[in-house]
Amino acid sequence: MQPTHHKTHSLKERIHVIIEGTDTPAGKLFDVCILVAIIASVLVVMLDSVLELRIAYGRYFAVAEWLFTILFTIEYALRLYSSPNRRAYAFSFFGVVDLLALLPTYLSLFFVGTHYLLVVRILRILRIFRVFRLKSYMQQAGFLAAAFKTSQHKITVFFLSLLLLVTIFGAVLYVVEGPKHGFTSIPKSIYWAVVTLTTVGYGDISPKTPLGQAIASMVMITGYAIIAVPTGIFTAELTRTMRPQLQPVSCPNCGKFGHATNAKYCDRCGHDLHV
């Protein structure tokens, strides 16, 4: 019984190396093939949404979607089988994305049209950074994630304030304009306030009275004033995140303050910082 167990364990390890590893030719080939299949499957879904193409080639698109889904199902099963920690993979970002990439096709058996949600497979393209070892891109993505994390409280407060503002503007326009000018309810008036404040301006609802137009002008000007606020917050945090961290140490020789975290010598005069 021992040789069989060892053989199974060895097969599991080999599958894991091919699927998760990029150092071997087989692993690199597997990842490239999966990336090509992901792109092809997304293109099939997009082409199937074009009415003329769906009428002419709908049957072929359906067959291709099922073939890709079966392929990705087998891949997902192999990832689960070979993973040292199946639970960790299943609930990881890529594990969840891999599962979501399968569900729309199976759901289409019960709910018509859900197969178009297969475009979520495009998220799997993020594996390209790991496959081709684009570490510099991953590092930049880490900077963005860190900046967003540190600025999320400020941005949350800003959007909460914005929500209160559009609610007030919507209620005021509902009172001023009323249903006869298209402002049939406060929620619909809030929708108008959001569209106007963000300078989108669909034009499906617009104030007709002089007072309503004056308030609308105030909303537009306010929109231009605050639209750059979240960008400024995020940019400031991103700059702070990307700025190298310095240790608060002054050089005993030249007096320069601030040096790299692991620096032992002054980057200006070369003197020992810790004498």
N, C-alpha and C positions, 0 to 999 in steps of 0.2 A: 504493500500500500504506500510505502514511503516514496518510491520512484514516481508513482502517479501524482502524488501531491506536489513533488518537486517539479514535475513537468508542467502541471497546471499553473503553479506559481511562476515558473519561468515564462510561460506563454503570456500570462497577465502582465509581467514586467515588460516583455517585448512589445506588447500592444501599447502600453503606457509610454514607452520610449518613442514609438513611432508617432503616436497621436499628440503627445505633449512636448516632445523634444524637437528642437530645430538644429541640433548639432550633427545629426546623421543625414545622409542623402535621402534615405527613406522617409524620415520625418519631415525634411524640407519639401520633398515631392508631395507628401500627403497634404501638408498645409497649403501648398500652392494650388493643388487640385481642388481642395475645399473652397478656397477663395474664388477660384474661377467658377465653381458650381454656384456659389452664393450670388455672384454678379449675374450669371446667366439666369438663375431662378427669379431674381428681382426684375430683370429685363422682360422675362416671360409674363410676369404679373402686370407690368406696366403696359406691354403691348396688348394684353388681353382686355385692358380697360378701354381700348380704342374700338368703337363700335364696328367700323368697317373691317378691321382685322379680326375681331371676335366672330363676326358672321362668316368670314372666309376661312379662318384657321382655328376657330374655337375648340374643336375636337383635339387638335394637336397641342394646343396650349394646355388643355386639361390633362392630357397624358403626360406632358412634360412636367407640370406641377406635381403630379402624383409621383413621378419618377424621382424628382428632386426631394420630395418629402420623404419617400422611402429611404433614399440615400442618407438624408440628414437624421432620420430616425435611427438607422443602423449606427451612424456615427455617434449619436447621443448615447445609445445603449452601450457602445464600446467605451465611451468616456466614463460612464458610470461604472462599468465592469472593471476597468483598469485603474480607476482612481484610488489612491491609498486612503483617502477620506471622502467617501461618496457623499456624505451629508454636506461637507464643506463645499464640494463642487456643485452640488444641486442647488445650494442657496447662494452661491457666488454670483457676481454680476454676469459673467459669461455663461454660467450654468442656467440662470434664469432666461437669458437671451436665447440660448440654444433651445430651451423648451418652448418659449414663445414663438420661435421660428417654425415649430411643428404644428402647434395647435390650430391655427386658422384653417388649414386644409382639412383636418378631421372635423372641425366645427362646421365646415361648409356642407357636410352631409346632413346637418340638422338645420342650419341657418344659412339661407341663400345670401351670397355676396361676401361672406366673412373671409373668403380666400384672398381678397384684395389686401387684407391686413398682413399678408405675407411679406410686405415691404419692410416689416420690422427686421427681416433677415439682413438688411443693409447694416444693422448695428454690428453684425458679426465681422464686418470688414475691419473693425478695430483690432482684430487679431493680427493685421498686417504689421503693426508696430512691433509685435513680439516675433513674428515670423522672420522679418528682415532686420531685426535688431536695431530699430531706429530709436536708440536710447535717448538721443538728444530731443526727439519729439516727445517722448514720454516724460522727460524731465520738464519740458515746457508745459505739458498738460498738468503735471504736478504743481507747477507754479500757479496755473489758473485755478485748479481745485483748491489750493491753499488760500489763494486770495478770495475766492468765493466764500470759503468757510469762515474766514475772519471778518468778512464784510456782511455776512448774512443777517446779523442782528440789525445793523444800520439800514440795510435794504428792506428788511421786514417792517421796520418802523416807518420807513418812507412810503411803502405800498399801503400800509394800514392808514396812514394819513391821507394818501391819495384816494383810498376807498371812501373815507369819511367825506372828503371834499366833493367827489362826484355824486355821492348820495345827497349832499346838501344842494348842489347845483341842480340835480335832477328834480328834487322836490320843489325847488323854487320855480323852475320852468314849468312844472306840472301845474302849479298854482297860477302862474302868469299867462301861459298859453292855453292850457286846457285841452280837452278831447277834440274840439272843433278844429284845432290846428295840428292834429296828429299826436299830441302828447296824451294818449289815452289812459296811461297809468304811470305811477312813479317808477316801477321797474323799467318801462320803456323810456321814460325820461332820463333815467340813470344811464341807459344804453346810449342815448344821444350825448350825454355829458362825457362818457368815456370816449366815444368816437371823436367828439370835438376837442377834448382836452389832449388827446394823443395826436392831434392834427391830422387824423385820417380823413375825416369829412366825407362820408358816403353820400350825404345829401338826401337820404330817404326821408328824414325828418328835419325840419328847419323851423325856427321861430318866425312868426309873421308880424307880431306886434313890435312897435318901437322899443318898448321896455325889454321884451324878450331878446331882440337883436342886440341891445346894449349889454345885456347879461352874457349873451353868446360871445360878444367881442371880448369881454373880461375873461371868459373861459379860455378863449383862443390865446390871448396874451399870457395867461397863467400857464397854459400848456407849453408855450415856448420857453417860459422861465424855468419850469421844473423838469422838462424832458431830459436834460443833461445831468440831473442830480444822481441817479443810480450809476450812470457811466463814470461820473467823477469819483464817487465812492469806491467803485470797483477798481478804477485806475490807480487811485491812491494806495489801496491795499495791495494791488499787484506790484507797484513800484517798491513798496516796503518789503514785500515778500522776496522779490528778486534781488534786493540790495544785500550784498554780503554782510553777514553778521560779524561784528567787530567786538573784540574783548576790550573793556574799558581800562586799558593799561597805558601809562605814559612811559616813554623811553627815558631812562635815567641819564642818558647822554645828551640827546638833542631835544627832548621834551615832546616829541610827536605823540599825540593822543589818538588811540584807536588803532588796533592791529587785528589781523586775521585771528580767528578763534584758536587755531593750533600753533600760531607763530611763537617761536622762541627768541627770535632776534628781530630787531627793528628793521622795517623795510626801507628806512631812509638812510640810516648810518651803519646798520649792521651790529649795533651793540646788543649785548644780552639783556633781554627785557626783564628777567627775573633775578637780577643781581640785587 
